């Protein structure tokens, strides 16, 4: 997992903000923060990271945050999979 500076005030604030905004626990918010702000976040939409989950709440939160996400239980495989 990328180091997003979780143990800095800014990193923790980012994770807490996502958790609060999307009603997630900190571990799920950390996954989203890592995708949104981690090493590959600057590569653009053609190189987007993908979150694959079976958690409907995490799927909804990721979608709302603009993360490319696939619910592997509820949805058929997307064309990019």
C-alpha positions in Angstrom: 0.0 0.0 0.0 1.3 3.5 -0.8 2.4 5.8 1.9 -0.1 8.7 1.8 1.4 10.1 5.0 -1.3 8.6 7.3 0.8 9.5 10.3 0.9 13.1 9.4 -1.8 15.6 10.3 -2.7 16.1 6.6 -2.8 12.4 5.8 -4.9 11.5 8.8 -7.2 14.4 8.1 -7.7 13.2 4.5 -8.7 9.7 5.7 -10.9 11.0 8.5 -12.7 13.4 6.0 -13.5 10.6 3.6 -14.6 8.3 6.5 -17.0 11.0 7.8 -18.2 12.1 4.4 -19.1 8.6 3.3 -19.9 7.0 6.7 -17.0 4.5 6.3 -14.7 3.0 8.9 -11.1 4.2 8.7 -9.8 1.1 7.0 -12.2 1.5 4.0 -11.5 5.3 3.9 -7.7 4.5 3.9 -8.3 2.4 0.8 -10.0 5.2 -1.0 -7.5 7.8 0.1 -4.7 5.6 -1.2 -6.3 5.4 -4.6 -7.2 9.1 -4.7 -3.9 10.4 -3.4 -1.3 7.6 -3.7 1.6 7.1 -6.1 -0.6 6.3 -9.2 -3.2 9.0 -8.7 -1.3 11.4 -11.0 -1.2 9.1 -14.0 -4.7 10.1 -15.4 -7.8 8.3 -16.3 -6.2 5.9 -18.8 -4.1 4.5 -15.9 -6.7 4.6 -13.2 -6.4 2.2 -10.3 -9.4 0.0 -9.7 -11.0 -1.0 -6.5 -12.6 -4.4 -6.6 -15.0 -5.1 -3.8 -17.9 -7.1 -2.7 -18.9 -4.5 -0.1 -21.9 -2.5 -1.4 -21.3 0.4 1.0 -17.6 0.7 -0.1 -18.7 0.4 -3.7 -21.1 3.3 -3.3 -18.6 5.5 -1.5 -15.8 4.8 -4.1 -18.2 5.6 -6.9 -19.2 8.9 -5.2 -15.5 9.8 -4.8 -14.8 9.2 -8.5 -12.8 6.0 -8.0 -13.0 3.3 -10.7 -14.7 0.5 -8.9 -16.2 -2.9 -9.6 -18.6 -4.8 -7.3 -17.6 -8.3 -8.2 -20.6 -9.9 -6.6 -23.4 -7.6 -7.8 -22.2 -6.6 -11.3 -20.9 -8.5 -14.3 -17.3 -7.9 -15.2 -16.7 -4.6 -16.8 -15.2 -4.3 -20.3 -11.8 -3.1 -18.8 -11.6 -6.1 -16.4 
